[in-house]
Amino acid sequence: MSPNSVTMVDGYVPVIDIAARHDESGRAALAEVIGKACRTSGFFVIVGHGIPAELIDRMHTATTTFFTLPDAEKDRFASRPGFSGFRRSGGTTAQSLDRRTPPDLCESFGAHVTGELGDQEREALGDYWATWKLANLWPRTPADFKDTWQEYMTAIHALAADLLHLCARALGLDEDHFDDRFDRHVSSLVANFYYPQVDEPLPNQLRRGAHTDFGGLTVLYQQDDKGGLQVLQGEDTWRDVRAIPGSFVINIGDLMALWTGGRWVSTMHRVVNPERADTSSRLSIPFFFQPNHDAEIDPLPPLSPVPDQQRPRSVIAGEWMAMKTQKLFAPAQ
């Protein structure tokens, strides 16, 4: 494989076949093109990833089946103190950037890799409220929901971990550079169900408002036949990200951008509303690959000399992510 084999979509969000990642020369070429994407848009689309289509289809079916249950049945597994599960409102993502908009037009379900730990183990994951300290609350319908989600989470985590190795290589670091900051990771898997819009949205109300992701690396499944995801280019140009069958959309979050000392970008994105005559639903499932809650995000040295006061400051991963999440779920104003 060579960089020339990468298909570019509008020159901004590349589509990258990562099938060669098991070959040393392939990994070198992949690191080069991934690094370029992360310097420009922070987004790229991958195919040839090796996640079985059967598992993806099963995940889509089980998740859609749950979201289309009667509200009363879904509410039995609603998030509550100490538990993460179904949310009738997916929050207001624009609030994570202190932008005031109406709530996003979606429902959500969330589970965490830490959600199966014991109560005391989870409570030790930071001395503040955080979603990864909650126990997973699994629906009973469909019957295969929990097993499918756990199988999918395991597969996507393995993929995300290898992408992180390629990211390290793209930065000129050893592939295992970030490993000790992700060996107790607090990642989450979230399903966003964009229900049919039968009423006119409020002013500035979107399926997902404009935001950046908070953490390390996001691996997103989006329904093949439904568009809506847009990535910001420049000050005010929104670029559509096509839903390519069999692909995942990858983007870096705020913490990874900070870690790189500004070499890479965490870019604004959103999910726009369908045309008014379109009353179909849409499903997306992001896996948020997040560092250990107590990992120090210490930026790489700047590429050129800058005054100390302009250098990005280190943060603690969990404190940053918890602060952003609390803003997301704060009551809309």
C-alpha positions as CSV (number, residue, x, y, z in Angstrom):
1,M,0.0,0.0,0.0
2,S,1.1,3.6,-0.6
3,P,-0.4,7.0,0.2
4,N,-1.5,7.2,-3.4
5,S,-4.0,4.4,-2.9
6,V,-6.0,6.5,-0.5
7,T,-9.3,7.8,-2.0
8,M,-10.0,11.4,-1.0
9,V,-13.6,12.6,-0.5
10,D,-13.6,16.3,-1.5
11,G,-9.9,16.5,-0.3
12,Y,-11.0,17.0,3.3
13,V,-12.3,13.8,4.9
14,P,-10.3,10.9,3.2
15,V,-11.5,7.4,2.8
16,I,-8.7,5.1,3.9
17,D,-8.6,1.3,3.3
18,I,-6.7,0.0,6.4
19,A,-6.6,-3.6,5.3
20,A,-2.8,-3.3,5.0
21,R,-2.4,-2.5,8.8
22,H,-1.2,-6.0,9.5
23,D,1.9,-5.5,7.2
24,E,4.8,-3.3,8.3
25,S,5.1,-1.4,5.1
26,G,1.3,-0.9,5.1
27,R,1.4,0.5,8.7
28,A,4.0,3.1,7.7
29,A,1.9,4.3,4.7
30,L,-1.3,4.3,6.9
31,A,0.4,6.4,9.6
32,E,1.4,8.9,6.9
33,V,-2.1,9.4,5.5
34,I,-3.8,9.3,9.0
35,G,-1.4,12.0,10.2
36,K,-2.3,14.2,7.2
37,A,-6.0,13.8,7.9
38,C,-5.6,14.6,11.6
39,R,-3.7,17.8,10.7
40,T,-6.3,19.0,8.3
41,S,-9.8,17.9,9.4
42,G,-9.2,15.5,12.3
43,F,-11.7,13.2,10.4
44,F,-11.2,10.2,8.2
45,V,-13.3,7.2,7.1
46,I,-12.0,3.7,7.2
47,V,-12.9,0.6,5.2
48,G,-11.1,-2.8,5.2
49,H,-11.2,-2.7,9.0
50,G,-12.0,-6.4,9.6
51,I,-15.0,-6.0,11.8
52,P,-17.5,-8.7,10.6
53,A,-20.5,-7.3,8.7
54,E,-22.6,-9.8,10.5
55,L,-21.7,-8.3,13.9
56,I,-22.4,-4.8,12.6
57,D,-25.8,-5.9,11.2
58,R,-26.7,-7.6,14.5
59,M,-25.7,-4.5,16.4
60,H,-27.9,-2.3,14.2
61,T,-30.8,-4.7,14.5
62,A,-30.7,-5.2,18.2
63,T,-30.3,-1.4,18.9
64,T,-33.0,-0.3,16.5
65,T,-35.4,-2.9,18.0
66,F,-34.9,-1.4,21.4
67,F,-35.4,2.2,20.3
68,T,-38.6,1.3,18.5
69,L,-40.2,-0.3,21.6
70,P,-43.0,1.5,23.4
71,D,-41.8,4.4,25.5
72,A,-43.0,2.7,28.7
73,E,-40.8,-0.3,28.0
74,K,-37.7,1.8,27.2
75,D,-38.2,3.9,30.3
76,R,-37.8,0.7,32.5
77,F,-34.1,0.9,31.5
78,A,-33.7,4.7,31.8
79,S,-30.5,6.2,33.3
80,R,-31.0,6.9,37.0
81,P,-28.7,7.6,39.9
82,G,-25.9,5.0,39.8
83,F,-26.9,3.6,36.4
84,S,-26.3,4.3,32.7
85,G,-28.9,3.3,30.2
86,F,-31.6,4.9,28.1
87,R,-32.1,8.6,27.9
88,R,-35.3,10.0,26.4
89,S,-33.2,13.1,25.6
90,G,-29.6,12.7,24.3
91,G,-28.7,16.1,25.9
92,T,-27.7,19.3,24.2
93,T,-24.2,18.8,22.7
94,A,-23.7,22.5,21.8
95,Q,-23.8,23.3,25.6
96,S,-20.4,21.5,25.9
97,L,-19.0,24.6,24.1
98,D,-21.2,27.0,26.2
99,R,-23.5,27.5,23.2
100,R,-27.2,27.8,24.1
101,T,-29.5,25.8,21.8
102,P,-32.7,23.7,22.3
103,P,-32.1,20.0,23.2
104,D,-30.9,17.8,20.4
105,L,-33.6,15.8,18.6
106,C,-32.5,12.3,19.6
107,E,-32.7,9.6,22.2
108,S,-29.7,7.7,23.4
109,F,-28.5,4.6,25.1
110,G,-25.0,4.4,26.7
111,A,-22.8,1.7,28.2
112,H,-19.3,1.8,29.5
113,V,-16.4,-0.6,29.6
114,T,-16.3,0.1,33.3
115,G,-20.0,-0.5,33.8
116,E,-19.5,-4.2,34.7
117,L,-17.0,-3.5,37.5
118,G,-18.1,-3.7,41.2
119,D,-19.5,-0.7,43.0
120,Q,-16.3,0.1,44.9
121,E,-14.1,-0.3,41.8
122,R,-16.3,2.2,39.9
123,E,-16.5,4.6,42.8
124,A,-12.7,4.8,42.8
125,L,-12.6,6.1,39.2
126,G,-12.4,9.8,40.3
127,D,-13.7,11.8,43.2
128,Y,-16.3,13.5,41.1
129,W,-19.5,12.6,39.1
130,A,-18.7,10.9,35.9
131,T,-20.7,8.6,33.5
132,W,-18.0,5.9,33.7
133,K,-18.7,5.5,37.4
134,L,-22.2,4.3,36.6
135,A,-23.3,0.6,36.3
136,N,-24.6,-0.5,32.9
137,L,-28.4,-1.0,32.9
138,W,-29.1,-3.5,30.1
139,P,-32.5,-3.9,28.4
140,R,-34.1,-7.3,28.4
141,T,-35.7,-6.7,24.9
142,P,-34.4,-7.8,22.5
143,A,-33.0,-10.8,24.3
144,D,-29.6,-10.6,22.6
145,F,-29.1,-6.9,23.3
146,K,-26.5,-7.2,26.1
147,D,-24.5,-10.0,24.5
148,T,-24.4,-8.1,21.1
149,W,-23.4,-4.8,22.7
150,Q,-20.6,-6.5,24.7
151,E,-19.3,-8.4,21.7
152,Y,-19.4,-5.3,19.5
153,M,-17.7,-3.2,22.2
154,T,-14.8,-5.7,22.5
155,A,-14.3,-5.7,18.7
156,I,-14.4,-1.9,18.4
157,H,-12.1,-1.5,21.3
158,A,-9.5,-3.7,19.6
159,L,-9.8,-1.7,16.4
160,A,-9.6,1.7,18.3
161,A,-6.5,0.5,20.1
162,D,-4.7,-0.3,16.8
163,L,-5.7,3.0,15.3
164,L,-4.2,4.7,18.4
165,H,-0.9,2.8,17.6
166,L,-1.0,4.2,14.1
167,C,-1.7,7.7,15.4
168,A,1.3,7.5,17.7
169,R,3.4,6.4,14.7
170,A,2.0,9.3,12.7
171,L,3.3,11.6,15.3
172,G,6.8,10.1,15.1
173,L,6.4,8.2,18.4
174,D,6.7,4.6,19.3
175,E,3.4,2.8,18.5
176,D,3.0,2.0,22.2
177,H,3.5,5.6,23.3
178,F,-0.1,6.0,24.6
179,D,-0.6,2.5,25.9
180,D,0.0,3.2,29.6
181,R,-2.6,6.1,29.5
182,F,-5.2,3.7,28.1
183,D,-4.6,0.5,30.1
184,R,-7.5,1.3,32.4
185,H,-9.5,3.3,29.9
186,V,-13.0,4.6,30.7
187,S,-14.4,4.3,27.1
188,S,-18.1,4.3,26.3
189,L,-20.4,3.0,23.6
190,V,-23.4,5.2,22.8
191,A,-26.3,4.8,20.4
192,N,-28.0,7.9,19.1
193,F,-31.5,7.3,17.7
194,Y,-32.7,10.2,15.6
195,Y,-36.5,9.6,15.7
196,P,-38.8,10.7,12.9
197,Q,-39.4,14.4,12.9
198,V,-43.1,14.9,12.7
199,D,-43.1,18.4,14.2
200,E,-41.2,21.5,13.1
201,P,-37.8,21.8,15.0
202,L,-37.3,24.9,17.1
203,P,-35.0,27.6,15.9
204,N,-31.3,26.4,16.0
205,Q,-32.5,22.9,17.0
206,L,-30.7,20.0,15.3
207,R,-30.5,16.3,15.6
208,R,-27.0,16.9,17.2
209,G,-25.8,20.4,17.7
210,A,-22.4,21.6,16.7
211,H,-19.7,20.3,19.0
212,T,-16.2,18.7,19.3
213,D,-15.7,15.3,20.9
214,F,-14.1,15.5,24.3
215,G,-11.6,12.7,24.6
216,G,-9.2,10.6,22.6
217,L,-10.5,8.8,19.5
218,T,-14.0,8.2,18.2
219,V,-15.1,5.2,16.1
220,L,-18.5,5.9,14.6
221,Y,-21.0,3.6,12.9
222,Q,-23.6,5.5,10.9
223,Q,-26.6,4.0,9.2
224,D,-25.5,3.3,5.6
225,D,-28.5,4.8,3.8
226,K,-29.0,7.9,5.9
227,G,-26.9,11.1,5.8
228,G,-26.8,14.0,8.1
229,L,-23.3,14.1,9.6
230,Q,-21.4,17.3,8.7
231,V,-17.8,18.5,9.5
232,L,-16.8,22.1,9.7
233,Q,-14.2,23.4,7.3
234,G,-12.8,26.8,7.9
235,E,-15.1,29.4,9.6
236,D,-18.5,28.6,8.1
237,T,-18.4,25.8,5.5
238,W,-20.1,22.5,6.5
239,R,-19.0,19.4,4.6
240,D,-21.2,16.3,4.3
241,V,-19.6,13.0,5.4
242,R,-21.2,10.3,3.2
243,A,-22.5,7.2,4.8
244,I,-20.4,4.6,3.0
245,P,-21.6,1.0,3.5
246,G,-19.2,-1.1,5.6
247,S,-17.2,1.9,6.9
248,F,-16.5,3.7,10.2
249,V,-16.0,7.4,10.6
250,I,-12.9,8.2,12.8
251,N,-12.2,11.5,14.4
252,I,-9.9,12.7,17.2
253,G,-11.2,14.5,20.2
254,D,-10.1,17.5,22.3
255,L,-7.7,15.5,24.5
256,M,-5.8,14.0,21.5
257,A,-5.5,17.4,19.9
258,L,-4.2,18.8,23.1
259,W,-1.8,15.8,23.5
260,T,-0.3,16.6,20.1
261,G,0.5,20.2,21.1
262,G,-1.7,21.6,18.5
263,R,-0.3,19.5,15.6
264,W,-3.7,17.9,15.1
265,V,-7.2,19.3,15.3
266,S,-10.4,18.4,17.0
267,T,-13.0,19.7,14.6
268,M,-16.6,20.8,15.1
269,H,-19.3,18.5,13.7
270,R,-23.0,18.2,13.8
271,V,-26.0,16.1,12.6
272,V,-28.5,18.2,10.6
273,N,-32.2,17.7,10.3
274,P,-33.7,15.8,7.3
275,E,-35.8,17.5,4.7
276,R,-39.2,18.4,6.0
277,A,-40.9,15.7,3.9
278,D,-38.5,13.0,5.3
279,T,-39.9,11.4,8.4
280,S,-37.5,8.5,8.6
281,S,-35.3,7.7,11.6
282,R,-31.6,7.4,11.7
283,L,-29.1,5.5,13.9
284,S,-25.5,6.2,14.8
285,I,-23.3,4.4,17.3
286,P,-20.1,6.1,18.4
287,F,-17.4,4.3,20.5
288,F,-15.6,6.9,22.5
289,F,-12.1,5.6,23.2
290,Q,-11.2,7.5,26.3
291,P,-7.9,7.5,28.4
292,N,-7.6,6.4,32.0
293,H,-9.5,8.8,34.2
294,D,-6.3,9.9,36.0
295,A,-4.1,10.1,32.9
296,E,-2.2,13.4,32.6
297,I,-2.6,14.8,29.1
298,D,0.9,16.4,28.7
299,P,1.2,18.2,25.3
300,L,4.1,17.4,23.0
301,P,6.6,20.2,22.7
302,P,5.7,22.9,20.2
303,L,7.1,22.6,16.7
304,S,8.6,26.2,17.0
305,P,9.5,28.3,20.0
306,V,6.5,30.1,21.6
307,P,6.1,32.1,24.8
308,D,5.4,29.9,27.9
309,Q,2.0,31.6,28.4
310,Q,0.9,30.4,24.9
311,R,1.9,26.8,25.4
312,P,-1.1,24.4,25.9
313,R,-1.4,23.3,29.5
314,S,-1.7,19.7,30.7
315,V,-5.0,18.5,32.1
316,I,-6.3,15.4,33.8
317,A,-8.3,13.4,31.3
318,G,-11.2,12.4,33.6
319,E,-11.7,15.9,35.0
320,W,-11.9,17.4,31.5
321,M,-14.3,14.8,30.2
322,A,-16.5,14.9,33.3
323,M,-16.8,18.7,33.0
324,K,-17.8,18.5,29.4
325,T,-20.3,15.8,30.0
326,Q,-22.0,17.7,32.8
327,K,-22.4,20.7,30.5
328,L,-24.0,18.4,27.8
329,F,-26.6,17.1,30.2
330,A,-27.3,20.4,32.0
331,P,-30.9,21.7,31.5
332,A,-31.1,23.6,28.3
333,Q,-31.6,27.3,28.7
